[in-house]
Amino acid sequence: MKKAALILVILVLVVLSVIAVRHYKPVVDKSECTGCEDCVKVCPTNAIQVQEEKAEIVDSTCIDCRQCVRTCPQNAIKAAK
């Protein structure tokens, strides 16, 4: 019985820790973006589009790999907090 209770406690802790980890999608600072499309080229899920010379991130497609954040030469894409 003690072993089952311990396993249950461990499972609950794992689930709670997974819930506590939040994934925040990157955010484009439109005033800094020059529309160079470097971020578009590195995005593995094609979640970035450039419209009117500004990058836009499609949240439903973004997997939060942050390649765009690391690649942007203008530092216009930030990891949201």
C-alpha positions as CSV (number, residue, x, y, z in Angstrom):
1,M,0.0,0.0,0.0
2,K,2.8,2.4,0.8
3,K,4.4,1.8,-2.6
4,A,1.2,2.7,-4.4
5,A,0.8,5.9,-2.3
6,L,4.4,6.9,-3.1
7,I,3.8,6.3,-6.8
8,L,0.6,8.4,-6.7
9,V,2.5,11.2,-4.9
10,I,5.2,11.1,-7.6
11,L,2.7,11.2,-10.4
12,V,0.9,14.1,-8.9
13,L,4.1,16.0,-8.5
14,V,5.1,15.3,-12.1
15,V,1.7,16.5,-13.4
16,L,1.9,19.6,-11.3
17,S,5.4,20.5,-12.5
18,V,4.3,20.0,-16.1
19,I,1.4,22.3,-15.6
20,A,3.6,24.9,-13.9
21,V,5.9,25.1,-16.9
22,R,4.4,27.7,-19.3
23,H,5.4,28.1,-22.8
24,Y,5.5,31.7,-24.0
25,K,5.7,32.4,-27.7
26,P,8.2,35.0,-29.0
27,V,6.9,38.5,-29.6
28,V,7.9,40.9,-32.5
29,D,8.7,44.5,-31.6
30,K,7.3,46.0,-34.8
31,S,9.2,49.3,-34.2
32,E,12.5,47.3,-34.5
33,C,11.6,44.9,-37.2
34,T,13.0,45.7,-40.7
35,G,11.3,42.8,-42.5
36,C,14.6,41.2,-43.5
37,E,13.0,37.7,-43.4
38,D,16.0,36.1,-41.6
39,C,13.5,34.7,-39.0
40,V,11.3,33.3,-41.8
41,K,14.2,31.3,-43.2
42,V,15.1,29.7,-39.9
43,C,11.6,28.9,-38.6
44,P,11.1,25.1,-38.7
45,T,7.3,25.3,-38.7
46,N,6.8,28.3,-41.0
47,A,5.1,30.2,-38.2
48,I,6.5,33.5,-39.3
49,Q,5.2,35.7,-42.1
50,V,6.3,39.1,-43.2
51,Q,3.4,41.5,-43.9
52,E,3.8,45.1,-44.6
53,E,7.6,44.7,-44.0
54,K,7.1,43.5,-40.4
55,A,7.4,39.9,-39.1
56,E,4.3,38.3,-37.6
57,I,4.3,35.1,-35.6
58,V,1.4,32.7,-35.9
59,D,1.0,31.5,-32.3
60,S,-0.9,28.3,-33.2
61,T,2.0,27.1,-35.4
62,C,4.9,28.4,-33.3
63,I,6.7,25.7,-31.2
64,D,8.7,28.1,-29.1
65,C,12.1,26.9,-30.4
66,R,13.3,30.5,-30.3
67,Q,15.4,30.2,-33.5
68,C,13.9,33.5,-34.6
69,V,14.9,35.2,-31.3
70,R,18.5,34.0,-31.8
71,T,18.6,34.9,-35.5
72,C,17.0,38.4,-35.7
73,P,19.8,40.8,-36.5
74,Q,17.8,43.7,-35.2
75,N,16.8,42.0,-31.9
76,A,13.3,42.7,-32.8
77,I,12.0,39.3,-31.7
78,K,12.0,38.7,-28.0
79,A,11.2,35.7,-25.9
80,A,8.0,36.7,-24.0
81,K,8.0,36.4,-20.3
